[in-house]
Amino acid sequence: MIQASAAIAAGDAPVRLLGECLARALAGHATPPRLLVMFSTGEAEGDGARLLAGARAVAPDAVVVGCGGAGVLAIPGGRGSEPREIEGEPALAVLAVWGDADELQLAAVLAAELDKDPAAAGRLAGALARDLFASTSTSTDTNPSTSTDTSTNPSTNPSTNPSTNPSTNPSTSTSTSTSTSTSTSTSTSTNPSTNPSRALILLPDAFALRAPELFSGLASGLGGEAALVVGAAAAALPTASGKPSAASVWSSPPPSLPSPSPPSPSHAPGPAPGAAASHALAALALGGRFRAHAVVAQGCRPISPWRTVTRSRGNVILELDGAPAFRAFAEVARGPLGDDLPRAARSIMVGLPAEEGARSAGMRALPAHGASASAPALAEDAARVAERPYVVRGIAGFEPERGWLGLGQPIAEGTPLRFVLREPAGARAALTAALERLHRELTGRRPVLGLYFDCAGRGEGLFGLAGHDVAYIARSLGQLPLIGLFGAAEIGPSAAEILAPALHLFSGVLLVLSVEAP
């Protein structure tokens, strides 16, 4: 039986909080866990490796993965434990997971030098998941609905870090990997695209991430296999100078197990078991007798009708519907926002159709387990958010005199877009609608664990109080063992009907694993 327990602590360096968190998470369990997921904030250089070492000392045979963030959150277990979100101070959250090998199969990988060759890192993560799925029995807990195919266009998905050099040199990349499949049984499987018992969690360093190439490599590595892909771009707390810095990610499987085989002529070298690095990607593949569910709660609501890009140049929009693009922006940025363009750019974003967010994934998507039904109109804002799926992208610059708008990615003529507003009421309505949809998916099922990938642009800064999102999740799902982090960007399904992964901004991505209710 799959079981999980979560713990969270703050007020000291993460490595000094590890013993407290592990003691809470492992209390009442006679055996060590098979999986430990750890998210931290405020870590010093080398803390990732020390967290790994401390976790492996307690659970030497466990898969351990995690990363740093701008904050952590949890729904911890135990009497008197309250859901918590901790931002801007040193903290640690730990999720421990137990389960027999036939119920839960695990594999982990660390791909270094993500900035030099993100496609190679994606191939390594995809190959990890492909090998795990191929070596394990197909779950009997399946959904016979039809899979969704998506087209490939790696050039349309943005990096989470606009300052990163968009060029790539595949010949200079080196990746390091460690992995394990905890089951070696094989069987004749059914169509993998109808099996929702597969999930892949990606934790790239935001400072080194170029999402289009990462997703393109992921599709190649998966080789046609299906997986529900979620995750977050790891982030570090701001430095004293206020400049962004690289974040640490870590991955450590049990020792003495084989590495995945990337679908390329060369094989990445494998390091000693247990590794932590910045400018890297950590990935965790999950298979077994469970069902994976993922919902995305947008943080921005539409404030304009859909418009069409009629003239563009690279990442600059010259005209919308035949008129200067800045004029359309000025129509929605009225009042104080119109007088303060930098402030307006922090509040008003661009929404692109969900298929644009999925275009670079190029992989088969899992069926939606009934998730294609539209959410009820819980409020006017919720209905407006749900009327057409979209992904959010930031406005990178303005030229009012010329009537131009700049985005953080190239945009083609003919692309539809709309303006969206980052504000708490719309984000709250979208989260409520997403949880209602998840609740319907879970009918007749028991959720066993969760991971929540929240944007650092949400939290107390958006809602005006701490613990907003995790309180809503706990109210909907009860004392579900769950941890999460505040990251620089989120990875999740493009929409309820488009489960190929997309890069999201200002959103919350919730992954829940469930089993059949007794």
C-alpha positions, -999 to 999 in steps of 0.1 A, spaced: 0 0 0 14 34 -10 17 57 21 33 91 26 41 116 53 51 153 51 70 176 74 80 213 73 103 234 95 118 269 94 140 293 114 174 278 107 197 266 79 180 237 60 208 212 69 201 219 106 164 214 100 168 181 83 169 159 114 137 176 128 119 171 95 130 135 90 120 126 126 85 140 120 81 125 85 93 90 96 75 89 129 53 58 132 69 39 104 90 8 112 108 8 78 128 34 59 109 52 30 116 43 -6 114 80 -17 123 113 -1 115 146 -18 130 176 -2 125 213 -10 145 240 8 151 278 9 180 298 20 205 270 14 242 279 14 267 266 -12 271 229 -7 238 225 13 223 204 -15 250 178 -11 248 179 27 210 174 26 215 144 3 241 129 27 219 134 57 189 119 40 209 89 28 223 83 63 187 78 75 174 60 44 203 45 25 182 27 -1 158 56 -8 155 76 -40 161 112 -30 153 143 -51 147 179 -45 158 215 -52 159 250 -38 131 275 -40 120 310 -30 98 293 -4 84 260 7 50 247 17 34 216 32 3 199 46 21 180 74 6 151 93 1 148 130 -23 163 155 -21 201 157 -2 204 124 -15 231 102 -8 237 64 20 262 60 37 283 34 71 298 43 86 324 20 118 344 21 135 327 51 154 295 56 131 265 56 128 228 46 99 206 36 102 168 33 79 142 18 86 105 26 69 78 6 65 41 12 52 14 -12 59 -21 -24 79 -25 -56 49 -37 -76 29 -7 -64 55 20 -68 84 21 -92 110 49 -90 138 63 -111 159 95 -106 184 113 -127 206 144 -125 217 161 -157 245 186 -153 253 217 -175 217 223 -184 227 257 -198 251 242 -223 228 215 -238 192 215 -225 181 191 -252 206 165 -239 193 170 -204 157 164 -217 168 133 -236 183 119 -204 152 126 -184 130 111 -211 152 80 -214 150 75 -177 112 75 -177 111 54 -209 134 27 -194 113 26 -162 81 23 -180 95 -5 -203 109 -25 -174 78 -25 -152 44 -41 -154 16 -21 -168 -8 -10 -140 -42 -25 -139 -55 9 -127 -59 24 -162 -81 47 -181 -91 35 -215 -97 70 -230 -78 82 -261 -46 100 -259 -39 134 -273 -12 141 -299 6 175 -301 27 191 -328 62 201 -324 77 235 -326 106 240 -303 110 276 -311 78 288 -295 83 281 -258 102 307 -237 130 304 -213 122 311 -177 152 334 -175 151 361 -202 188 370 -195 200 335 -205 217 334 -239 192 317 -262 218 301 -283 228 265 -278 259 244 -287 250 207 -284 286 197 -289 297 213 -257 272 196 -233 281 171 -207 254 154 -186 257 134 -155 231 109 -145 221 84 -118 191 63 -119 173 33 -107 143 12 -115 131 -6 -84 114 -34 -104 129 -55 -131 98 -75 -141 86 -73 -176 53 -80 -192 34 -74 -224 19 -39 -218 -12 -22 -232 -10 10 -252 11 33 -229 -9 63 -239 -40 49 -221 -20 43 -188 -23 72 -164 0 55 -139 31 73 -151 44 107 -140 76 125 -146 87 154 -123 112 179 -137 132 203 -115 155 224 -137 175 253 -124 157 284 -137 190 303 -142 200 277 -169 166 267 -183 157 270 -220 124 253 -221 119 247 -258 151 227 -262 145 208 -229 110 197 -240 122 188 -274 149 166 -259 124 151 -235 101 141 -264 131 124 -281 141 106 -249 106 93 -242 105 78 -277 68 79 -280 61 68 -244 34 88 -225 39 105 -192 22 132 -172 49 158 -168 49 184 -140 75 203 -121 90 237 -113 120 258 -122 142 258 -91 150 293 -76 173 308 -51 166 335 -26 177 370 -38 213 379 -32 223 410 -12 227 428 -46 192 418 -57 206 400 -87 193 365 -97 216 335 -90 217 299 -98 197 274 -77 207 240 -65 190 208 -75 198 173 -63 190 137 -72 202 104 -56 189 69 -63 200 38 -44 236 29 -52 249 3 -77 221 5 -102 223 12 -139 220 46 -156 194 53 -183 204 49 -219 199 82 -239 187 76 -274 219 90 -290 253 76 -302 271 87 -270 262 79 -234 264 104 -206 290 96 -180 276 85 -147 289 101 -114 291 85 -80 256 79 -66 243 111 -51 249 145 -67 238 181 -62 246 209 -87 234 243 -100 228 248 -137 214 213 -137 182 193 -140 169 168 -115 141 144 -126 120 118 -109 100 91 -129 71 73 -111 52 42 -123 30 17 -106 -5 10 -93 -18 45 -89 -34 72 -110 -17 105 -115 -38 137 -117 -26 172 -124 -44 205 -125 -31 240 -133 -45 271 -115 -38 303 -135 -28 334 -116 -40 359 -142 -75 365 -155 -85 378 -190 -92 415 -193 -95 418 -231 -110 399 -260 -88 377 -281 -68 397 -307 -46 386 -336 -10 395 -342 -11 411 -376 25 423 -377 55 411 -357 93 411 -359 110 385 -337 97 390 -302 82 424 -310 45 428 -317 41 457 -341 3 455 -347 -27 438 -332 -58 436 -354 -42 460 -378 -36 487 -352 -5 496 -331 0 470 -305 8 495 -277 -26 511 -283 -44 478 -274 -22 476 -243 -31 512 -233 -68 504 -236 -65 479 -207 -37 497 -187 -59 526 -176 -57 546 -144 -25 544 -123 -12 515 -143 -12 536 -175 9 562 -158 35 537 -146 46 513 -174 70 492 -153 42 486 -127 18 478 -156 42 452 -169 43 435 -135 5 433 -135 -7 430 -171 6 400 -191 -2 383 -224 -22 351 -226 -14 328 -255 -36 298 -265 -28 266 -246 -18 249 -278 10 274 -281 23 264 -247 22 227 -257 37 231 -292 72 225 -281 64 194 -261 61 171 -292 51 141 -271 21 119 -266 -1 131 -237 -20 110 -213 -58 110 -213 -75 135 -190 -93 109 -168 -125 127 -174 -109 161 -170 -121 175 -203 -154 185 -188 -153 222 -183 -154 235 -147 -187 250 -135 -189 288 -133 -182 292 -96 -179 330 -101 -177 354 -130 -139 355 -128 -137 316 -128 -159 314 -158 -138 340 -177 -106 321 -168 -120 288 -180 -136 299 -212 -105 293 -233 -73 277 -220 -42 299 -222 -6 301 -209 7 334 -195 38 352 -209 53 384 -196 57 417 -214 94 424 -218 93 461 -230 74 490 -246 80 515 -273 49 538 -270 60 562 -297 63 534 -323 33 515 -309 53 483 -302 52 457 -274 80 433 -267 76 397 -253 101 373 -238 98 350 -268 94 352 -306 58 355 -317 45 348 -352 20 368 -372 -14 352 -370 -10 342 -334 -41 350 -312 -35 366 -278 -53 384 -251 -43 406 -222 -46 391 -187 -43 407 -153 -24 393 -123 -46 399 -93 -58 379 -63 -95 375 -70 -90 359 -104 -62 337 -91 -84 325 -61 -113 317 -85 -90 298 -108 -76 277 -79 -111 270 -66 -122 258 -101 -91 237 -105 -97 220 -72 -133 214 -80 -123 196 -112 -97 175 -94 -123 166 -67 -146 153 -95 -117 132 -110 -111 117 -76 -146 103 -72 -143 68 -59 -106 72 -54 -83 79 -24 -55 105 -28 -23 93 -12 2 121 -17 6 155 -35 33 179 -48 24 216 -54 45 238 -76 37 274 -68 50 305 -85 71 329 -64 49 356 -78 19 343 -59 19 336 -21 17 364 4 28 390 -21 -3 384 -43 -29 373 -17 -19 395 12 -17 366 36 5 336 41 -7 301 35 -34 309 9 -30 282 -17 -21 254 7 -52 262 29 -75 259 -1 -58 226 -11 -62 212 24 -99 223 26 -105 204 -7 -84 173 -2 -81 171 36 -49 162 54 -33 149 23 5 145 28 19 172 5 49 194 1 58 221 -25 79 250 -34 77 285 -47 97 285 -80 106 307 -109 81 290 -133 59 259 -134 57 229 -156 24 212 -161 -4 203 -186 -11 230 -212 -48 226 -204 -73 200 -192 -77 188 -228 -40 192 -237 -18 173 -213 14 177 -231 36 199 -208 39 236 -211 59 262 -192 35 283 -170 40 316 -152 22 329 -121 3 296 -118 0 267 -93 5 232 -106 -8 204 -83 1 168 -88 -19 142 -68 -14 104 -68 -45 83 -60 -55 47 -56 -88 29 -57 -108 36 -26 -114 5 -4 
